[in-house]
Amino acid sequence: MFDTDTRALLRSILDEVCGQIDQYQIATRAHVAAQILAAAGRDATPDNIREAGKDALKSAPTMWR
């Protein structure tokens, strides 16, 4: 598990990456969150975690595809 500071960082990255996403697009946010957590588990830097989130957003599931 992550410590309090790391969880706060991951939450802020998620909010930053998904800032333009509608709050009701839960599947998209969950996909991005999962990729952010995976990147954080690899002892990545905050910039690498942010990039992983942005990459995940590009490939996020959507009902319009």
Secondary structure as UniProt FT lines:
FT   HELIX           4..17
FT   TURN            18..20
FT   TURN            23..24
FT   HELIX           26..41
FT   TURN            42..43
FT   HELIX           46..58
FT   TURN            63..64
//
